[in-house]
């Protein structure tokens, strides 16, 4: 006799819901199946036509047992009620008498067809024919039905839909009603990291696990069996780490040895070594996509980064357990491989730059380099300092200090200030807390500080000679701090300009260059005075008053003349300076520009910024205040968000359409001496970094018109580790380059016209060559002086200025740019663009972009046009917009702004397709 089917509670419920409405009052249901439920499930209720009917289930093995159970049910259990007795068991239908059958629904035993029940549960008219042959699937669907029931399936319940719903109900993979979830490797590996999913899979019957595994292999790929075997073995959480480890092992030089160790880690979950490669490939694919998400940033990127690092750190732990760490040291994915590469770079810092640069390339090639951005950038900074130490820059710096004070402070802002920035970055230490790496950085910092002290000593000697005679009437080539308003702010105020003069008290060169780099190019364009022919335009740097104190230098800056005093003196001097130029002015100090509750900025400041007649000055003390006790985060670096109210002030200036002059009154040095070191014992101490009396080691005696204290004669410290007072985070008052140099930076709202006499400063020209390195170094462009002649495309009678070494190819040589502007498509497109720039300017911009690999800043593109035509491009953003209109025929992005407006990108292939006459080989 064939085996009888089994029926659990849910199968009986579905059967009763279908049959009782047509039972004509009969309360006996004979079922052709054995009971598969538990004893606690033998009594329950079902809803029939909106009425709850009580159900009793009994399992009987003989006709007499069935008759006795029916008699007791009608006489003792529920003689007058409407409860139903369900009888299951092994009694064949032909052994049941007609007297008993007469009381039964349909007068015969009812068959339990699992397929029919599943159809009813899903509300389907039919089933996928393959499901009828898969008893395990039907049983699982009956057993796993969620409390709210299965989702309606429509006319046909497909096998794929049923399996998706079963996976959701059984192991939490997706939702029972979700058909959009991609059941790919990403989804499976993500599910493997959930706390409950793998455990629930391991608890399933073996036949059901096998069926689900086979189907997932079909839809998700060959990695599924190994992953699910790990889940069934209780190691689902290690599925992705083991995949990463497998990838590293297969790629290492000793793959055979590593593969043997892997076998012990996978155990029985690995069906064969042939399954290892596809499993490793799937796992690394998932991790690579997660890494890309992490690099994109945002909250999703933060989550992705945490996932990646957790998985890979676990992979390293497993490698250590299997003694694989040594074999996998060079891996591009594991954190141990990143740390190995970082240690290799650190070990190379005691030598020449070549090996260190090679090690940096290896480090940057690691897949976690961007996720460990701080460590990677710190390592890059170390190599930059090594290049500075090894290259001619340091020797040139020493030579420059022997020239003039003006050139010295300019060179400090352009180069050695970046050395101070790099030293600060490196001094913070690596996030890995690896002692070997920390010691390598410490030794490098020591070498840099020794070289910087040589420069400061040379500068102090030059400063002492210069100070004896230098004055506002005879600056000897230097920009004096008392002349900054006249030579930088006043030019910005010409023709109705309304500059906002932002004084960041204590801002040194290293702080200034980082703040400038942090301003969004789409919002602000940095500008510098136009340079004479043959000279490269650059940032302005002024010389502070001596000693380098706020009371002296800031008062002189804001008064436009040597002065000394507090806020009243500064306000009076600022107002008087602008009154001489027939302009109203107002100066806000700390406490005067901050808004009260509900205001980000003081209404009086906003009113002044909105007034077209007023020049506005604001003094921000955040940096200088931090020198006393240091910053709460312990960082030496400054970004715009770190300066109190700076972002709000810049936004307000932007809204008012004002250019901004960002200037300091003096710089500062940081105390990086050992904690146990104390102040120097000296006579005549007046401040942290200056005193009276004869100069000793590390000091210089200064005298002359620019010395505004102690009767015009002081002794100032030039060594960075020399102080006379109690320890602080930093100091000023001395004679080092960092203290004496006053950065002067100017910005205009991007998209607005650049004032006459100024030019945009390309971001490519802000950092020194040693900072960028060989791969990033860009020869400086040198725009020709503005011409009084015609447009760039005309003016043939104008004599061309001789061209010096330039970023840009020279016109007239049949370049790609020149061929492009002579092509028929370009000539046709030009007819539709009003006020288009000249062909010479367009050709120069294209050639510059092609030479630079297709990417330059808007300012650099405009400077290329200016270098070729002699015509100042006073609105780089507008110039780039015109190029887009000329080149992007039919909307194809031949040229476009990317990276939030920071970069102009030229697609060479699209240029070739759109203008074939101009780019033919």
Beta strands, then each sheet from edge to edge (+ up, - down):
strand 1: 6-7
strand 2: 28-32
strand 3: 34-35
strand 4: 43-48
strand 5: 51-60
strand 6: 84-89
strand 7: 110-111
strand 8: 126-127
strand 9: 156-157
strand 10: 479-480
strand 11: 500-504
strand 12: 524-529
strand 13: 540-543
strand 14: 584-588
strand 15: 614-620
strand 16: 660-663
strand 17: 669-670
strand 18: 690-691
strand 19: 699-703
strand 20: 713-717
strand 21: 730-731
strand 22: 741-749
strand 23: 758-760
strand 24: 855-856
strand 25: 895-898
strand 26: 903-906
sheet 1: 1+ 3+
sheet 2: 4+ 5- 6- 2- 7-
sheet 3: 8+ 9+
sheet 4: 10+ 13+ 22- 12+ 23-
sheet 5: 10+ 13+ 22- 16+ 11+ 15+ 14+
sheet 6: 17+ 21-
sheet 7: 18+ 20- 19+
sheet 8: 24+ 26- 25+
end
